[in-house]
Amino acid sequence: MDALPIYHGGITREAGEKLLLAAGTDGSYLLRDSESIPGVYCLCVLHQGYVYTYRLSKTETGSWCAESDFHRR
């Protein structure tokens, strides 16, 4: 993940939301570490003034999966 320009590591949810809201462009996104679940990432996407967060994790077979729920702030 470190090589991806969208990856912001261990920034907080609040810091990620501030970055996206400052960008102000629908479709802006970033990837960060989950604050609550080690080894899980959060994909944060700006859409119509809200930041939607999806948790991403690796399956036992090495594939990536996103949780079906999202969190909107």
N, CA, C and O atoms as a CHARMM CRD file, in Angstrom:
* protein
*
  292
    1    1 MET  N      0.81300  -1.20000   0.00000 PROA 1      0.00000
    2    1 MET  CA     0.00000   0.00000   0.00000 PROA 1      0.00000
    3    1 MET  C      0.85600   1.26400   0.00000 PROA 1      0.00000
    4    1 MET  O      0.47300   2.28300  -0.57500 PROA 1      0.00000
    5    2 ASP  N      2.01100   1.19000   0.64700 PROA 2      0.00000
    6    2 ASP  CA     2.83700   2.38900   0.80300 PROA 2      0.00000
    7    2 ASP  C      3.18000   3.06100  -0.52200 PROA 2      0.00000
    8    2 ASP  O      3.38000   4.27500  -0.56000 PROA 2      0.00000
    9    3 ALA  N      3.25000   2.29900  -1.59900 PROA 3      0.00000
   10    3 ALA  CA     3.63100   2.85900  -2.89300 PROA 3      0.00000
   11    3 ALA  C      2.48600   3.59900  -3.58600 PROA 3      0.00000
   12    3 ALA  O      2.71600   4.33200  -4.54800 PROA 3      0.00000
   13    4 LEU  N      1.26700   3.41400  -3.11000 PROA 4      0.00000
   14    4 LEU  CA     0.11700   4.06600  -3.74400 PROA 4      0.00000
   15    4 LEU  C      0.02000   5.53000  -3.32300 PROA 4      0.00000
   16    4 LEU  O      0.06500   5.82500  -2.12900 PROA 4      0.00000
   17    5 PRO  N     -0.11100   6.45200  -4.27400 PROA 5      0.00000
   18    5 PRO  CA    -0.21000   7.87300  -3.91300 PROA 5      0.00000
   19    5 PRO  C     -1.48200   8.21800  -3.13900 PROA 5      0.00000
   20    5 PRO  O     -1.54000   9.25700  -2.48300 PROA 5      0.00000
   21    6 ILE  N     -2.49000   7.36600  -3.20900 PROA 6      0.00000
   22    6 ILE  CA    -3.73600   7.63800  -2.47800 PROA 6      0.00000
   23    6 ILE  C     -3.67300   7.15600  -1.03400 PROA 6      0.00000
   24    6 ILE  O     -4.55700   7.46700  -0.23600 PROA 6      0.00000
   25    7 TYR  N     -2.62200   6.39200  -0.69200 PROA 7      0.00000
   26    7 TYR  CA    -2.50700   5.81700   0.65000 PROA 7      0.00000
   27    7 TYR  C     -1.93300   6.84600   1.61700 PROA 7      0.00000
   28    7 TYR  O     -0.86500   7.41100   1.38100 PROA 7      0.00000
   29    8 HSD  N     -2.65400   7.07900   2.70300 PROA 8      0.00000
   30    8 HSD  CA    -2.25500   8.08200   3.69100 PROA 8      0.00000
   31    8 HSD  C     -1.90000   7.46900   5.03900 PROA 8      0.00000
   32    8 HSD  O     -1.77000   8.19100   6.02800 PROA 8      0.00000
   33    9 GLY  N     -1.74200   6.16100   5.09400 PROA 9      0.00000
   34    9 GLY  CA    -1.27400   5.50000   6.30700 PROA 9      0.00000
   35    9 GLY  C     -2.20600   5.65000   7.48900 PROA 9      0.00000
   36    9 GLY  O     -3.41700   5.46000   7.37600 PROA 9      0.00000
   37   10 GLY  N     -1.61900   5.99400   8.62700 PROA 10     0.00000
   38   10 GLY  CA    -2.35700   6.02500   9.88300 PROA 10     0.00000
   39   10 GLY  C     -3.01000   7.34900  10.22800 PROA 10     0.00000
   40   10 GLY  O     -3.15200   7.66900  11.40800 PROA 10     0.00000
   41   11 ILE  N     -3.41200   8.12900   9.23000 PROA 11     0.00000
   42   11 ILE  CA    -4.10400   9.37500   9.56900 PROA 11     0.00000
   43   11 ILE  C     -5.46600   9.05200  10.18700 PROA 11     0.00000
   44   11 ILE  O     -6.03000   7.98300   9.95300 PROA 11     0.00000
   45   12 THR  N     -5.97200   9.97500  10.96200 PROA 12     0.00000
   46   12 THR  CA    -7.27000   9.75900  11.60600 PROA 12     0.00000
   47   12 THR  C     -8.40800   9.93500  10.60900 PROA 12     0.00000
   48   12 THR  O     -8.22900  10.49500   9.52800 PROA 12     0.00000
   49   13 ARG  N     -9.57300   9.44700  10.99600 PROA 13     0.00000
   50   13 ARG  CA   -10.77300   9.62900  10.17600 PROA 13     0.00000
   51   13 ARG  C    -11.01800  11.11000   9.94500 PROA 13     0.00000
   52   13 ARG  O    -11.31500  11.53600   8.82800 PROA 13     0.00000
   53   14 GLU  N    -10.89200  11.89100  11.01100 PROA 14     0.00000
   54   14 GLU  CA   -11.14500  13.32700  10.90000 PROA 14     0.00000
   55   14 GLU  C    -10.17400  13.99900   9.92900 PROA 14     0.00000
   56   14 GLU  O    -10.57700  14.84900   9.13400 PROA 14     0.00000
   57   15 ALA  N     -8.90300  13.62100   9.99300 PROA 15     0.00000
   58   15 ALA  CA    -7.90400  14.20600   9.08800 PROA 15     0.00000
   59   15 ALA  C     -8.20600  13.83700   7.63900 PROA 15     0.00000
   60   15 ALA  O     -8.07900  14.67500   6.74600 PROA 15     0.00000
   61   16 GLY  N     -8.60100  12.59900   7.40500 PROA 16     0.00000
   62   16 GLY  CA    -8.96100  12.16900   6.05300 PROA 16     0.00000
   63   16 GLY  C    -10.15900  12.92200   5.51700 PROA 16     0.00000
   64   16 GLY  O    -10.17800  13.33300   4.35700 PROA 16     0.00000
   65   17 GLU  N    -11.16200  13.10300   6.36600 PROA 17     0.00000
   66   17 GLU  CA   -12.35400  13.84300   5.94600 PROA 17     0.00000
   67   17 GLU  C    -12.00600  15.28800   5.61400 PROA 17     0.00000
   68   17 GLU  O    -12.52300  15.84000   4.64300 PROA 17     0.00000
   69   18 LYS  N    -11.14000  15.90400   6.40500 PROA 18     0.00000
   70   18 LYS  CA   -10.72800  17.29200   6.13900 PROA 18     0.00000
   71   18 LYS  C    -10.02000  17.40600   4.79400 PROA 18     0.00000
   72   18 LYS  O    -10.26400  18.34600   4.03600 PROA 18     0.00000
   73   19 LEU  N     -9.14200  16.44700   4.49900 PROA 19     0.00000
   74   19 LEU  CA    -8.43900  16.46500   3.21000 PROA 19     0.00000
   75   19 LEU  C     -9.41900  16.38300   2.04500 PROA 19     0.00000
   76   19 LEU  O     -9.30500  17.13300   1.07600 PROA 19     0.00000
   77   20 LEU  N    -10.37300  15.48000   2.14400 PROA 20     0.00000
   78   20 LEU  CA   -11.32900  15.30300   1.05100 PROA 20     0.00000
   79   20 LEU  C    -12.25900  16.50300   0.92100 PROA 20     0.00000
   80   20 LEU  O    -12.54100  16.95100  -0.19100 PROA 20     0.00000
   81   21 LEU  N    -12.73200  17.01900   2.03500 PROA 21     0.00000
   82   21 LEU  CA   -13.61800  18.18600   1.97700 PROA 21     0.00000
   83   21 LEU  C    -12.87700  19.40500   1.44300 PROA 21     0.00000
   84   21 LEU  O    -13.46900  20.23000   0.74600 PROA 21     0.00000
   85   22 ALA  N    -11.58700  19.53000   1.76100 PROA 22     0.00000
   86   22 ALA  CA   -10.78700  20.64000   1.23800 PROA 22     0.00000
   87   22 ALA  C    -10.61200  20.50800  -0.27300 PROA 22     0.00000
   88   22 ALA  O    -10.58600  21.51300  -0.98400 PROA 22     0.00000
   89   23 ALA  N    -10.48900  19.26900  -0.76900 PROA 23     0.00000
   90   23 ALA  CA   -10.38200  19.05400  -2.21800 PROA 23     0.00000
   91   23 ALA  C    -11.67100  19.50400  -2.88800 PROA 23     0.00000
   92   23 ALA  O    -11.64000  20.12800  -3.94900 PROA 23     0.00000
   93   24 GLY  N    -12.80200  19.18700  -2.27000 PROA 24     0.00000
   94   24 GLY  CA   -14.09800  19.67200  -2.74100 PROA 24     0.00000
   95   24 GLY  C    -14.59800  19.11400  -4.05200 PROA 24     0.00000
   96   24 GLY  O    -15.57200  19.62900  -4.60100 PROA 24     0.00000
   97   25 THR  N    -13.96700  18.08300  -4.57300 PROA 25     0.00000
   98   25 THR  CA   -14.35000  17.52700  -5.86400 PROA 25     0.00000
   99   25 THR  C    -14.99200  16.15900  -5.68000 PROA 25     0.00000
  100   25 THR  O    -14.37700  15.24800  -5.12400 PROA 25     0.00000
  101   26 ASP  N    -16.23700  16.01500  -6.15100 PROA 26     0.00000
  102   26 ASP  CA   -16.88800  14.70800  -6.09000 PROA 26     0.00000
  103   26 ASP  C    -15.99800  13.65700  -6.73400 PROA 26     0.00000
  104   26 ASP  O    -15.41700  13.87400  -7.79600 PROA 26     0.00000
  105   27 GLY  N    -15.90700  12.53100  -6.07700 PROA 27     0.00000
  106   27 GLY  CA   -15.08300  11.44500  -6.58900 PROA 27     0.00000
  107   27 GLY  C    -13.67700  11.42900  -6.02200 PROA 27     0.00000
  108   27 GLY  O    -12.93000  10.47900  -6.25200 PROA 27     0.00000
  109   28 SER  N    -13.29800  12.47900  -5.27400 PROA 28     0.00000
  110   28 SER  CA   -11.99100  12.45500  -4.60800 PROA 28     0.00000
  111   28 SER  C    -11.99100  11.31400  -3.60100 PROA 28     0.00000
  112   28 SER  O    -13.01100  11.04400  -2.96600 PROA 28     0.00000
  113   29 TYR  N    -10.86100  10.64900  -3.45200 PROA 29     0.00000
  114   29 TYR  CA   -10.80200   9.52300  -2.52800 PROA 29     0.00000
  115   29 TYR  C     -9.40700   9.35800  -1.96200 PROA 29     0.00000
  116   29 TYR  O     -8.42900   9.86800  -2.50900 PROA 29     0.00000
  117   30 LEU  N     -9.33400   8.63700  -0.86000 PROA 30     0.00000
  118   30 LEU  CA    -8.05300   8.28100  -0.26400 PROA 30     0.00000
  119   30 LEU  C     -8.20300   6.95700   0.46100 PROA 30     0.00000
  120   30 LEU  O     -9.30800   6.49800   0.74800 PROA 30     0.00000
  121   31 LEU  N     -7.07500   6.37000   0.74200 PROA 31     0.00000
  122   31 LEU  CA    -7.02400   5.10200   1.45900 PROA 31     0.00000
  123   31 LEU  C     -6.21300   5.33500   2.72100 PROA 31     0.00000
  124   31 LEU  O     -5.15100   5.95600   2.67200 PROA 31     0.00000
  125   32 ARG  N     -6.70600   4.84200   3.85100 PROA 32     0.00000
  126   32 ARG  CA    -6.00700   4.99400   5.12700 PROA 32     0.00000
  127   32 ARG  C     -6.16700   3.71400   5.93400 PROA 32     0.00000
  128   32 ARG  O     -7.00200   2.86500   5.62400 PROA 32     0.00000
  129   33 ASP  N     -5.35100   3.59400   6.97400 PROA 33     0.00000
  130   33 ASP  CA    -5.48400   2.46800   7.89400 PROA 33     0.00000
  131   33 ASP  C     -6.73900   2.65300   8.73600 PROA 33     0.00000
  132   33 ASP  O     -7.08900   3.77800   9.09200 PROA 33     0.00000
  133   34 SER  N     -7.41000   1.56800   9.05100 PROA 34     0.00000
  134   34 SER  CA    -8.53500   1.61700   9.98100 PROA 34     0.00000
  135   34 SER  C     -7.99400   1.95700  11.36300 PROA 34     0.00000
  136   34 SER  O     -6.96900   1.42200  11.78600 PROA 34     0.00000
  137   35 GLU  N     -8.68200   2.84200  12.05700 PROA 35     0.00000
  138   35 GLU  CA    -8.27000   3.18000  13.42000 PROA 35     0.00000
  139   35 GLU  C     -8.68100   2.10500  14.41500 PROA 35     0.00000
  140   35 GLU  O     -8.05300   1.96400  15.46500 PROA 35     0.00000
  141   36 SER  N     -9.71800   1.34900  14.10300 PROA 36     0.00000
  142   36 SER  CA   -10.27200   0.41800  15.08500 PROA 36     0.00000
  143   36 SER  C     -9.95300  -1.05500  14.82400 PROA 36     0.00000
  144   36 SER  O    -10.03200  -1.87600  15.73800 PROA 36     0.00000
  145   37 ILE  N     -9.59100  -1.39400  13.57900 PROA 37     0.00000
  146   37 ILE  CA    -9.35300  -2.80300  13.25200 PROA 37     0.00000
  147   37 ILE  C     -7.98200  -2.94700  12.58200 PROA 37     0.00000
  148   37 ILE  O     -7.82000  -2.54800  11.42900 PROA 37     0.00000
  149   38 PRO  N     -6.99900  -3.50900  13.28400 PROA 38     0.00000
  150   38 PRO  CA    -5.66400  -3.68300  12.69900 PROA 38     0.00000
  151   38 PRO  C     -5.70900  -4.52400  11.42500 PROA 38     0.00000
  152   38 PRO  O     -6.43800  -5.51400  11.35000 PROA 38     0.00000
  153   39 GLY  N     -4.92400  -4.12100  10.42400 PROA 39     0.00000
  154   39 GLY  CA    -4.83700  -4.86800   9.17300 PROA 39     0.00000
  155   39 GLY  C     -5.94500  -4.58300   8.18400 PROA 39     0.00000
  156   39 GLY  O     -5.97500  -5.16600   7.10000 PROA 39     0.00000
  157   40 VAL  N     -6.85900  -3.69000   8.54400 PROA 40     0.00000
  158   40 VAL  CA    -7.97200  -3.31900   7.67000 PROA 40     0.00000
  159   40 VAL  C     -7.73900  -1.89200   7.19000 PROA 40     0.00000
  160   40 VAL  O     -7.20400  -1.06000   7.92200 PROA 40     0.00000
  161   41 TYR  N     -8.14500  -1.61900   5.95600 PROA 41     0.00000
  162   41 TYR  CA    -8.00700  -0.28700   5.37700 PROA 41     0.00000
  163   41 TYR  C     -9.37900   0.34700   5.21000 PROA 41     0.00000
  164   41 TYR  O    -10.39800  -0.34300   5.17900 PROA 41     0.00000
  165   42 CYS  N     -9.39100   1.65600   5.10400 PROA 42     0.00000
  166   42 CYS  CA   -10.62800   2.39400   4.86200 PROA 42     0.00000
  167   42 CYS  C    -10.48500   3.17500   3.56800 PROA 42     0.00000
  168   42 CYS  O     -9.55500   3.96600   3.40800 PROA 42     0.00000
  169   43 LEU  N    -11.41100   2.95000   2.65000 PROA 43     0.00000
  170   43 LEU  CA   -11.49500   3.72300   1.41900 PROA 43     0.00000
  171   43 LEU  C    -12.51200   4.82800   1.67600 PROA 43     0.00000
  172   43 LEU  O    -13.68400   4.55100   1.93400 PROA 43     0.00000
  173   44 CYS  N    -12.06600   6.07100   1.60600 PROA 44     0.00000
  174   44 CYS  CA   -12.91900   7.22500   1.89400 PROA 44     0.00000
  175   44 CYS  C    -13.15100   7.98400   0.59600 PROA 44     0.00000
  176   44 CYS  O    -12.20000   8.34600  -0.09700 PROA 44     0.00000
  177   45 VAL  N    -14.41800   8.22400   0.26600 PROA 45     0.00000
  178   45 VAL  CA   -14.80200   8.83000  -1.00800 PROA 45     0.00000
  179   45 VAL  C    -15.70500  10.02700  -0.74700 PROA 45     0.00000
  180   45 VAL  O    -16.65000   9.93700   0.03700 PROA 45     0.00000
  181   46 LEU  N    -15.41700  11.14900  -1.40200 PROA 46     0.00000
  182   46 LEU  CA   -16.24600  12.34700  -1.28500 PROA 46     0.00000
  183   46 LEU  C    -17.32500  12.32900  -2.36300 PROA 46     0.00000
  184   46 LEU  O    -17.03900  12.14700  -3.54700 PROA 46     0.00000
  185   47 HSD  N    -18.58100  12.52300  -1.92500 PROA 47     0.00000
  186   47 HSD  CA   -19.70300  12.58200  -2.86800 PROA 47     0.00000
  187   47 HSD  C    -20.75200  13.53100  -2.31900 PROA 47     0.00000
  188   47 HSD  O    -21.30600  13.30500  -1.24300 PROA 47     0.00000
  189   48 GLN  N    -21.01700  14.58600  -3.05800 PROA 48     0.00000
  190   48 GLN  CA   -22.03900  15.58000  -2.72600 PROA 48     0.00000
  191   48 GLN  C    -21.90600  16.09500  -1.29300 PROA 48     0.00000
  192   48 GLN  O    -22.88800  16.19100  -0.55700 PROA 48     0.00000
  193   49 GLY  N    -20.67900  16.42200  -0.91800 PROA 49     0.00000
  194   49 GLY  CA   -20.42500  17.02800   0.38600 PROA 49     0.00000
  195   49 GLY  C    -20.32900  16.06100   1.55000 PROA 49     0.00000
  196   49 GLY  O    -20.11400  16.48700   2.68500 PROA 49     0.00000
  197   50 TYR  N    -20.48400  14.77900   1.29800 PROA 50     0.00000
  198   50 TYR  CA   -20.36700  13.76200   2.34200 PROA 50     0.00000
  199   50 TYR  C    -19.17200  12.86400   2.04700 PROA 50     0.00000
  200   50 TYR  O    -18.83300  12.62100   0.88900 PROA 50     0.00000
  201   51 VAL  N    -18.54200  12.37900   3.10400 PROA 51     0.00000
  202   51 VAL  CA   -17.46200  11.41500   2.95300 PROA 51     0.00000
  203   51 VAL  C    -18.01100  10.03800   3.31900 PROA 51     0.00000
  204   51 VAL  O    -18.47800   9.81900   4.43600 PROA 51     0.00000
  205   52 TYR  N    -17.94700   9.12100   2.36600 PROA 52     0.00000
  206   52 TYR  CA   -18.39100   7.74500   2.56000 PROA 52     0.00000
  207   52 TYR  C    -17.15700   6.88400   2.82200 PROA 52     0.00000
  208   52 TYR  O    -16.15100   7.00200   2.12300 PROA 52     0.00000
  209   53 THR  N    -17.24000   6.03100   3.81800 PROA 53     0.00000
  210   53 THR  CA   -16.10300   5.19400   4.19200 PROA 53     0.00000
  211   53 THR  C    -16.47500   3.71900   4.07200 PROA 53     0.00000
  212   53 THR  O    -17.49200   3.26900   4.59900 PROA 53     0.00000
  213   54 TYR  N    -15.62600   2.98700   3.36600 PROA 54     0.00000
  214   54 TYR  CA   -15.80600   1.55000   3.16200 PROA 54     0.00000
  215   54 TYR  C    -14.58400   0.83600   3.73400 PROA 54     0.00000
  216   54 TYR  O    -13.45100   1.22700   3.45000 PROA 54     0.00000
  217   55 ARG  N    -14.79800  -0.18900   4.52400 PROA 55     0.00000
  218   55 ARG  CA   -13.67900  -0.96600   5.05800 PROA 55     0.00000
  219   55 ARG  C    -13.27000  -2.02800   4.04500 PROA 55     0.00000
  220   55 ARG  O    -14.11300  -2.72400   3.47900 PROA 55     0.00000
  221   56 LEU  N    -11.95900  -2.13800   3.82700 PROA 56     0.00000
  222   56 LEU  CA   -11.39200  -3.11400   2.89300 PROA 56     0.00000
  223   56 LEU  C    -10.49300  -4.06700   3.66300 PROA 56     0.00000
  224   56 LEU  O     -9.69200  -3.64500   4.49600 PROA 56     0.00000
  225   57 SER  N    -10.63100  -5.34700   3.37900 PROA 57     0.00000
  226   57 SER  CA    -9.77200  -6.32600   4.04100 PROA 57     0.00000
  227   57 SER  C     -9.43200  -7.44900   3.06900 PROA 57     0.00000
  228   57 SER  O    -10.12200  -7.67300   2.07500 PROA 57     0.00000
  229   58 LYS  N     -8.35500  -8.14200   3.38500 PROA 58     0.00000
  230   58 LYS  CA    -7.93700  -9.27900   2.57000 PROA 58     0.00000
  231   58 LYS  C     -8.61800 -10.53800   3.06600 PROA 58     0.00000
  232   58 LYS  O     -8.74600 -10.76200   4.26900 PROA 58     0.00000
  233   59 THR  N     -9.05200 -11.35700   2.12100 PROA 59     0.00000
  234   59 THR  CA    -9.66700 -12.63600   2.47200 PROA 59     0.00000
  235   59 THR  C     -8.57000 -13.67700   2.69600 PROA 59     0.00000
  236   59 THR  O     -7.38900 -13.40300   2.48300 PROA 59     0.00000
  237   60 GLU  N     -8.96800 -14.85500   3.12000 PROA 60     0.00000
  238   60 GLU  CA    -8.01100 -15.94400   3.33900 PROA 60     0.00000
  239   60 GLU  C     -7.31000 -16.35700   2.05400 PROA 60     0.00000
  240   60 GLU  O     -6.19800 -16.88200   2.09600 PROA 60     0.00000
  241   61 THR  N     -7.95800 -16.12300   0.90000 PROA 61     0.00000
  242   61 THR  CA    -7.36100 -16.50000  -0.38700 PROA 61     0.00000
  243   61 THR  C     -6.50300 -15.39200  -0.98100 PROA 61     0.00000
  244   61 THR  O     -5.92000 -15.56700  -2.05100 PROA 61     0.00000
  245   62 GLY  N     -6.41700 -14.24100  -0.29300 PROA 62     0.00000
  246   62 GLY  CA    -5.59100 -13.14400  -0.77300 PROA 62     0.00000
  247   62 GLY  C     -6.32700 -12.12200  -1.60900 PROA 62     0.00000
  248   62 GLY  O     -5.73300 -11.13800  -2.05000 PROA 62     0.00000
  249   63 SER  N     -7.61200 -12.34000  -1.83500 PROA 63     0.00000
  250   63 SER  CA    -8.42300 -11.35500  -2.56200 PROA 63     0.00000
  251   63 SER  C     -8.79900 -10.22200  -1.61200 PROA 63     0.00000
  252   63 SER  O     -8.69400 -10.35600  -0.39200 PROA 63     0.00000
  253   64 TRP  N     -9.23500  -9.11500  -2.18500 PROA 64     0.00000
  254   64 TRP  CA    -9.71100  -7.99400  -1.37400 PROA 64     0.00000
  255   64 TRP  C    -11.22900  -7.97900  -1.37200 PROA 64     0.00000
  256   64 TRP  O    -11.86100  -8.29400  -2.38100 PROA 64     0.00000
  257   65 CYS  N    -11.81400  -7.61200  -0.23600 PROA 65     0.00000
  258   65 CYS  CA   -13.26300  -7.47600  -0.17900 PROA 65     0.00000
  259   65 CYS  C    -13.61300  -6.20200   0.58000 PROA 65     0.00000
  260   65 CYS  O    -12.88900  -5.76600   1.47600 PROA 65     0.00000
  261   66 ALA  N    -14.74000  -5.62100   0.19800 PROA 66     0.00000
  262   66 ALA  CA   -15.25300  -4.41900   0.86500 PROA 66     0.00000
  263   66 ALA  C    -16.49500  -4.81900   1.64100 PROA 66     0.00000
  264   66 ALA  O    -17.30100  -5.62200   1.17100 PROA 66     0.00000
  265   67 GLU  N    -16.64400  -4.25900   2.82500 PROA 67     0.00000
  266   67 GLU  CA   -17.86800  -4.54600   3.57200 PROA 67     0.00000
  267   67 GLU  C    -19.04200  -3.95400   2.82700 PROA 67     0.00000
  268   67 GLU  O    -18.89200  -2.96700   2.10600 PROA 67     0.00000
  269   68 SER  N    -20.19500  -4.54200   2.99200 PROA 68     0.00000
  270   68 SER  CA   -21.36400  -4.09200   2.23400 PROA 68     0.00000
  271   68 SER  C    -21.98200  -2.82500   2.80600 PROA 68     0.00000
  272   68 SER  O    -22.69400  -2.11300   2.09700 PROA 68     0.00000
  273   69 ASP  N    -21.72400  -2.53300   4.07400 PROA 69     0.00000
  274   69 ASP  CA   -22.21900  -1.28900   4.67000 PROA 69     0.00000
  275   69 ASP  C    -21.19400  -0.19000   4.45300 PROA 69     0.00000
  276   69 ASP  O    -20.01100  -0.46000   4.24500 PROA 69     0.00000
  277   70 PHE  N    -21.65100   1.03700   4.50100 PROA 70     0.00000
  278   70 PHE  CA   -20.73700   2.16500   4.44400 PROA 70     0.00000
  279   70 PHE  C    -21.10800   3.11600   5.56200 PROA 70     0.00000
  280   70 PHE  O    -22.20000   3.04700   6.12500 PROA 70     0.00000
  281   71 HSD  N    -20.18700   3.99600   5.87100 PROA 71     0.00000
  282   71 HSD  CA   -20.40700   4.99500   6.90800 PROA 71     0.00000
  283   71 HSD  C    -20.33700   6.36400   6.25000 PROA 71     0.00000
  284   71 HSD  O    -19.37500   6.66800   5.54600 PROA 71     0.00000
  285   72 ARG  N    -21.35100   7.19100   6.47500 PROA 72     0.00000
  286   72 ARG  CA   -21.40000   8.51600   5.85600 PROA 72     0.00000
  287   72 ARG  C    -21.25200   9.56800   6.93500 PROA 72     0.00000
  288   72 ARG  O    -21.88600   9.48200   7.98700 PROA 72     0.00000
  289   73 ARG  N    -20.42300  10.55300   6.68000 PROA 73     0.00000
  290   73 ARG  CA   -20.23300  11.68400   7.59100 PROA 73     0.00000
  291   73 ARG  C    -20.24800  12.95700   6.80500 PROA 73     0.00000
  292   73 ARG  O    -20.10400  14.03700   7.37800 PROA 73     0.00000
